Amino acid sequence: MVKIFQTVGIKELGCYDWDLVISLVIRNFMGREDFLVFKRTEGDLTIVEDGNGRLLMVIEKVLFDEVVWAVYEEQDGMKYYTFMLPSEY
């Protein structure tokens, strides 16, 4: 099981579809990508990249109004993603 944490900035920003974000992250990236970047594009799409700018996925809806990072970690048998704004790192 994976836990999802949100920083204060993410809680204030909000997300247009948390259920979609969480299901995409768990099904497609958990354990394979330690760092995800969600970016809104012109045309109201969201792109998901890895930490090196490699395109992983295009989502045909806006999920966040700003760039959001999701960082995967495993510690003491617990798996989790922390969602944050780049300025909160």
Helices and strands as residue ranges (DSSP letters): E 2-6, H 8-13, H 18-24, I 25-29, E 35-41, E 45-50, E 55-59, E 68-75, E 78-84, G 86-88
